[in-house]
Amino acid sequence: MAAPVFRLLGEVARGALRRPTATAEPFSTSYRCWPIGMDCFGHKSNVSYFTIAELARWQLQTSDGVLKKMHDS
């Protein structure tokens, strides 16, 4: 249960260290795909895919300063 929390905190920290991106600029991030997130045929599971998308969303919000603005208001 603690592993997703640590991954989330890591992505927020990585986002805080990134330079801010423009809204029209594409956002990309790297992710290591572990075998636990795949089925027996080597396909990415839906739950794992959405978890990666959620972590990328947190990283994007942190790098753009959205979380800081939400905290300040």
C-alpha positions in Angstrom: 0.0 0.0 0.0 2.9 2.4 0.7 4.5 1.9 -2.7 2.0 4.0 -4.7 2.4 6.8 -2.1 6.1 6.8 -2.6 5.8 6.8 -6.4 3.3 9.7 -6.2 5.7 11.7 -4.0 8.6 10.9 -6.3 6.6 12.1 -9.3 5.7 15.3 -7.5 9.3 15.9 -6.7 10.4 15.2 -10.3 7.8 17.7 -11.4 9.0 20.3 -9.0 12.5 19.9 -10.4 11.4 20.2 -14.1 11.3 23.5 -15.9 7.8 24.9 -16.5 6.2 23.9 -19.8 4.0 26.0 -22.0 0.4 25.0 -22.3 0.6 24.3 -26.0 3.9 22.3 -25.7 3.6 18.5 -25.5 4.4 17.0 -22.1 6.4 13.8 -22.0 7.9 11.8 -19.2 9.8 8.6 -18.9 8.6 5.5 -17.1 10.0 2.1 -16.4 7.6 -0.7 -17.2 7.8 -3.6 -14.7 6.6 -7.1 -15.4 4.1 -6.8 -12.5 2.1 -4.3 -14.6 1.7 -6.7 -17.5 -0.5 -9.7 -18.2 0.8 -13.1 -19.3 0.9 -12.0 -23.0 3.1 -9.0 -22.3 0.4 -6.4 -22.6 0.0 -3.5 -20.3 -3.0 -3.8 -18.0 -5.6 -1.1 -17.9 -5.1 -0.4 -14.2 -1.4 0.0 -14.7 -1.9 2.3 -17.7 -4.2 4.6 -15.8 -1.8 4.6 -12.8 1.0 5.8 -15.1 -1.3 8.5 -16.6 -2.2 9.7 -13.1 1.4 9.9 -12.1 2.2 11.9 -15.2 -0.7 14.2 -14.5 0.7 14.9 -11.0 4.2 15.5 -12.4 2.7 17.9 -15.0 0.7 19.8 -12.5 3.7 20.2 -10.2 6.0 21.4 -13.0 3.5 23.9 -14.2 2.9 25.3 -10.7 -0.7 24.3 -10.5 -0.3 22.7 -7.1 1.5 25.7 -5.7 -1.3 28.0 -7.0 -3.9 25.7 -5.4 -2.0 25.7 -2.1 -1.7 29.5 -2.1 -5.4 30.1 -2.7 
